[in-house]
């Protein structure tokens, strides 16, 4: 009986796929940082990498799994069934109780100390153990310090993958111990494919990918109701500011800052595009009518706005308050407007 063919089922991520495809298994680092915009598949790639490394099928390199071995079946099982050698936590990490007993998956809210205890256990299958920390942020510097020794002296056979849209917000002591792999934006075709795989109907997927700007997260936001969408909240804030009105609410949080700044840059870009003699496809076509009602900006204004938004995006990668970043952009747009 012939062996099942190996697959590595991810959409996009050409650069990271090429990187790991060329990497010999004995040169795999103990910790990686997957950085890039939200909604481009960083966590999905990390899960497929974990499945590849834990798959029982023999292979010449790192990537690929047969989807039929015992390990692979655990990755595709029901949501409440997990692979015992793959641990995943998404979001903020607290420090946790130093004395609390801990077994695999006994807590719905893992902490830094929980992870240290879990990773000190022996592998269930006698091989590698893999930890995915998705969209990682530390609730306190104590939580980061609790994991620092693990980063410095990782247990044998443990692989860590951290994903983030804002690598600059990670402590330098931890980031310096990770091998960074960057993920770029998806093409429209790739966004559409991901949405279709997720159960989105073809018409909705087509509409969303036209507004997604390379991010599945933004594509889904575009499909959300106008009152619920971050995209809509940012647009409402933008139109208030450029018309000289004081916005009634803010959209800027740690979680929304990068995506919101990208949306602001898109609106400024489309506003400038409407003044060109040759038609240019708009990235936020659903706001074209509102943009046409604004007085066209001058070249000087546009350059100043783009520069300020770029400066704000740089600040967003640091620990500067999101409210301060947003206010800096508001002041620039208000003075220019």
C-alpha positions as CSV (number, residue, x, y, z in Angstrom):
1,X,0.0,0.0,0.0
2,X,1.5,3.3,-1.1
3,X,1.9,6.1,1.5
4,X,-0.5,9.0,1.4
5,X,0.8,12.1,-0.4
6,X,2.0,14.9,1.9
7,X,0.3,18.3,1.8
8,X,0.8,21.7,3.4
9,X,-2.5,23.4,3.1
10,X,-2.1,27.2,3.6
11,X,-3.2,30.1,1.5
12,X,-0.6,32.7,0.7
13,X,2.5,32.9,2.9
14,X,4.9,32.3,-0.1
15,X,7.9,33.7,1.8
16,X,7.5,31.7,5.0
17,X,6.7,28.6,3.1
18,X,9.9,28.9,1.0
19,X,11.9,29.7,4.2
20,X,10.8,26.5,6.0
21,X,10.9,24.4,2.9
22,X,14.6,25.1,2.5
23,X,15.4,24.7,6.2
24,X,17.0,21.4,7.2
25,X,15.2,19.9,10.3
26,X,18.4,19.9,12.3
27,X,18.7,23.7,11.8
28,X,15.2,24.4,13.1
29,X,15.4,27.1,15.8
30,X,13.8,26.7,19.2
31,X,11.6,29.8,18.9
32,X,10.1,31.9,16.0
33,X,8.3,35.2,15.7
34,X,5.7,35.3,13.0
35,X,5.1,39.0,12.4
36,X,2.8,40.8,9.9
37,X,-0.6,42.4,9.6
38,X,-3.7,40.9,11.2
39,X,-5.7,38.5,9.1
40,X,-2.9,37.2,6.8
41,X,-2.7,33.6,8.2
42,X,0.1,33.7,10.8
43,X,-1.6,31.5,13.3
44,X,-2.9,29.1,10.6
45,X,0.6,28.7,9.2
46,X,1.9,28.0,12.8
47,X,-0.8,25.3,13.3
48,X,0.1,23.7,9.9
49,X,3.8,23.9,10.9
50,X,3.0,22.1,14.1
51,X,1.0,19.4,12.3
52,X,3.9,18.9,9.9
53,X,6.4,18.5,12.7
54,X,4.2,16.1,14.7
55,X,3.0,14.1,11.7
56,X,4.2,10.4,11.7
57,X,4.8,10.2,8.0
58,X,8.4,10.3,6.9
59,X,9.5,13.3,4.9
60,X,12.8,14.8,3.7
61,X,12.2,18.3,5.2
62,X,10.0,20.2,7.7
63,X,6.8,21.0,5.9
64,X,4.1,18.5,5.0
65,X,1.7,16.0,6.6
66,X,-0.3,13.1,5.3
67,X,-3.6,14.0,7.0
68,X,-4.2,10.3,7.9
69,X,-1.8,9.4,10.7
70,X,-2.9,9.3,14.4
71,X,-1.3,12.7,15.0
72,X,-3.0,14.4,12.0
73,X,-6.4,13.0,13.0
74,X,-6.0,14.8,16.3
75,X,-5.4,18.1,14.4
76,X,-8.6,17.6,12.4
77,X,-10.8,16.2,15.3
78,X,-13.6,18.0,17.0
79,X,-12.7,21.3,18.7
80,X,-12.7,19.8,22.2
81,X,-10.1,17.2,21.1
82,X,-6.5,18.5,21.0
83,X,-3.1,17.0,20.2
84,X,-1.4,16.5,23.6
85,X,1.9,17.8,22.3
86,X,0.5,21.0,20.7
87,X,-0.4,23.8,23.1
88,X,-2.0,27.0,21.9
89,X,-2.8,30.2,23.7
90,X,-4.2,33.4,22.0
91,X,-4.1,36.8,23.5
92,X,-2.7,38.4,26.7
93,X,-0.7,36.4,29.2
94,X,-0.9,37.0,33.0
95,X,1.8,35.8,35.3
96,X,-0.3,33.2,37.2
97,X,-0.1,31.5,40.6
98,X,3.4,30.2,41.3
99,X,2.1,27.3,43.5
100,X,-1.0,26.2,41.5
101,X,-0.9,22.5,40.4
102,X,-1.3,22.1,36.6
103,X,-2.0,19.4,34.1
104,X,-2.4,19.6,30.4
105,X,-5.5,21.7,29.4
106,X,-6.9,21.9,32.9
107,X,-7.4,25.6,32.7
108,X,-9.3,27.7,30.2
109,X,-7.1,30.7,30.9
110,X,-3.4,29.8,30.8
111,X,-0.7,32.0,32.4
112,X,3.0,32.3,31.9
113,X,3.7,30.1,34.9
114,X,1.2,27.5,33.7
115,X,3.0,27.4,30.4
116,X,6.4,26.9,32.1
117,X,4.9,24.0,34.1
118,X,3.3,22.4,31.0
119,X,6.5,22.6,29.0
120,X,8.5,21.0,31.7
121,X,6.4,17.8,31.2
122,X,7.5,15.0,29.0
123,X,6.1,14.7,25.4
124,X,3.1,12.4,25.2
125,X,4.5,10.8,22.0
126,X,8.1,10.9,23.0
127,X,9.0,13.5,20.4
128,X,8.6,17.2,20.0
129,X,6.3,19.6,21.9
130,X,5.1,22.8,20.2
131,X,3.7,25.9,21.8
132,X,1.8,28.6,19.8
133,X,1.3,32.0,21.5
134,X,-1.0,33.8,19.1
135,X,-1.4,37.6,19.1
136,X,0.9,37.7,22.1
137,X,0.8,40.5,24.6
138,X,2.0,40.4,28.2
139,X,-0.4,41.7,30.9
140,X,2.6,42.8,33.0
141,X,6.3,42.8,32.8
142,X,6.2,40.1,35.5
143,X,4.4,37.8,33.1
144,X,7.1,38.4,30.5
145,X,9.9,37.8,33.0
146,X,8.2,34.5,34.0
147,X,8.8,33.2,30.5
148,X,12.2,34.7,29.9
149,X,14.1,31.8,31.4
150,X,12.3,29.5,29.0
151,X,13.3,31.7,26.1
152,X,16.9,31.7,27.3
153,X,17.2,28.0,28.1
154,X,14.3,26.2,26.4
155,X,13.6,22.6,27.4
156,X,14.8,20.0,25.0
157,X,12.4,19.2,22.1
158,X,10.2,22.3,22.6
159,X,9.4,24.6,19.7
160,X,7.8,28.0,20.4
161,X,6.0,30.1,17.8
162,X,4.8,33.6,18.7
163,X,2.6,35.6,16.3
164,X,2.0,39.3,16.5
165,X,0.9,42.3,14.3
166,X,3.0,44.6,16.5
167,X,6.4,43.1,17.2
168,X,7.7,46.4,18.6
169,X,5.4,45.9,21.6
170,X,7.1,42.7,22.7
171,X,9.8,43.1,25.3
172,X,13.2,43.4,23.6
173,X,14.6,40.7,25.9
174,X,12.1,38.3,24.5
175,X,12.0,39.4,20.9
176,X,15.8,39.2,20.6
177,X,15.6,35.5,21.3
178,X,13.1,34.8,18.5
179,X,13.9,34.2,14.8
180,X,11.5,36.6,13.0
181,X,9.6,35.4,9.9
182,X,7.5,38.1,8.2
183,X,4.1,37.6,6.6
184,X,2.9,39.9,3.9
185,X,-0.6,40.9,2.8
186,X,-2.8,38.4,0.9
187,X,-3.9,38.9,-2.7
188,X,-7.6,39.5,-3.4
189,X,-7.8,35.9,-4.8
190,X,-6.2,34.5,-1.6
191,X,-8.6,36.5,0.7
192,X,-11.5,35.2,-1.4
193,X,-10.2,31.6,-1.1
194,X,-9.9,31.8,2.7
195,X,-13.4,33.3,3.0
196,X,-14.9,30.6,0.8
197,X,-13.1,27.9,2.8
198,X,-14.6,29.4,6.0
199,X,-18.1,29.0,4.6
200,X,-18.7,32.5,3.2
201,X,-21.0,32.5,0.1
202,X,-19.4,33.4,-3.2
203,X,-21.1,36.8,-3.6
204,X,-20.2,37.9,0.0
205,X,-16.6,36.6,-0.4
206,X,-16.2,38.6,-3.7
207,X,-17.6,41.8,-2.0
208,X,-15.3,41.3,1.0
209,X,-12.1,40.6,-0.8
210,X,-12.5,43.9,-2.8
211,X,-12.5,45.8,0.5
212,X,-10.1,43.6,2.5
213,X,-6.8,45.2,1.6
214,X,-5.0,41.9,1.9
215,X,-6.4,40.9,5.3
216,X,-9.1,38.3,6.0
217,X,-9.8,40.2,9.2
218,X,-10.7,43.4,7.3
219,X,-12.6,41.4,4.8
220,X,-14.8,39.9,7.5
221,X,-15.2,43.4,9.1
222,X,-16.4,44.7,5.7
223,X,-19.1,42.1,5.7
224,X,-20.2,43.0,9.3
225,X,-23.1,45.4,9.9
226,X,-22.0,49.1,9.7
227,X,-22.7,49.6,13.4
228,X,-20.4,46.7,14.4
229,X,-17.5,47.2,12.1
230,X,-14.2,48.7,13.2
231,X,-13.8,49.8,9.6
232,X,-17.0,51.8,9.8
233,X,-16.1,53.3,13.2
234,X,-12.7,54.5,11.8
235,X,-14.4,55.9,8.7
236,X,-17.0,57.8,10.8
237,X,-14.2,59.2,13.0
238,X,-12.2,60.2,9.9
239,X,-15.1,62.1,8.2
240,X,-15.9,63.9,11.5
241,X,-12.3,65.0,11.9
242,X,-11.7,66.3,8.3
243,X,-15.0,68.2,8.5
244,X,-13.8,69.9,11.6
245,X,-16.1,68.1,14.0
246,X,-15.1,66.5,17.3
247,X,-15.6,62.7,17.1
248,X,-18.1,61.5,19.7
249,X,-16.1,58.2,20.3
250,X,-12.8,56.7,19.7
251,X,-11.8,53.4,17.9
252,X,-8.2,53.2,19.1
253,X,-7.2,50.3,21.4
254,X,-4.2,48.0,21.5
255,X,-6.1,45.5,19.4
256,X,-7.5,47.9,16.8
257,X,-4.7,50.5,16.4
258,X,-2.8,49.0,13.5
259,X,-5.9,48.0,11.5
260,X,-7.5,51.4,12.2
261,X,-4.4,53.3,11.0
262,X,-4.3,51.2,7.8
263,X,-8.0,52.1,7.2
264,X,-7.2,55.9,7.7
265,X,-4.3,55.6,5.2
266,X,-6.7,54.0,2.7
267,X,-9.3,56.7,3.0
268,X,-6.6,59.4,2.5
269,X,-5.3,57.5,-0.5
270,X,-8.7,57.2,-2.0
271,X,-9.5,60.8,-1.4
272,X,-6.4,61.8,-3.3
273,X,-7.1,59.3,-6.1
274,X,-10.5,61.0,-6.7
275,X,-8.7,64.1,-7.7
276,X,-6.5,62.5,-10.4
277,X,-7.3,63.0,-14.1
278,X,-7.0,59.3,-14.8
279,X,-9.4,57.0,-12.9
280,X,-7.8,54.8,-10.3
281,X,-9.6,51.8,-8.6
282,X,-10.5,52.7,-5.0
283,X,-9.6,50.5,-2.1
284,X,-12.6,51.7,0.0
285,X,-15.1,52.0,-2.8
286,X,-18.0,51.9,-0.4
287,X,-17.0,55.3,0.9
288,X,-16.4,56.9,-2.5
289,X,-19.6,59.1,-2.3
290,X,-18.7,60.5,1.1
291,X,-15.1,61.2,-0.1
292,X,-16.4,63.1,-3.2
293,X,-18.4,65.4,-0.9
294,X,-15.2,66.6,0.7
295,X,-13.1,69.5,-0.6
296,X,-10.2,68.0,-2.5
297,X,-7.0,68.1,-0.5
298,X,-3.8,69.8,-1.7
299,X,-0.6,67.9,-2.4
300,X,1.0,69.4,0.7
301,X,-1.8,68.3,2.9
302,X,-1.7,64.8,1.5
303,X,2.0,64.4,2.0
304,X,1.7,65.7,5.6
305,X,-1.2,63.3,6.4
306,X,0.6,60.3,4.9
307,X,3.7,61.2,6.9
308,X,1.8,61.6,10.1
309,X,-0.1,58.3,9.7
310,X,3.2,56.5,9.0
311,X,4.7,58.1,12.1
312,X,1.6,56.9,14.1
313,X,2.0,53.4,12.7
314,X,5.6,53.4,14.0
315,X,4.5,54.6,17.4
316,X,1.8,51.9,17.4
317,X,4.6,49.3,17.5
318,X,5.8,50.7,20.8
319,X,4.1,51.1,24.2
320,X,2.8,54.6,23.5
321,X,-0.8,54.9,24.5
322,X,-3.2,54.2,21.6
323,X,-5.2,57.3,22.6
324,X,-2.1,59.4,22.2
325,X,-1.4,57.9,18.8
326,X,-4.9,58.5,17.7
327,X,-4.9,62.1,19.0
328,X,-1.7,62.9,17.1
329,X,-3.4,61.9,13.9
330,X,-6.5,63.8,14.7
331,X,-4.6,67.0,15.4
332,X,-2.8,66.7,12.1
333,X,-6.0,66.1,10.1
334,X,-7.9,68.8,11.9
335,X,-5.2,71.4,11.3
336,X,-5.0,70.5,7.6
337,X,-8.8,70.3,7.3
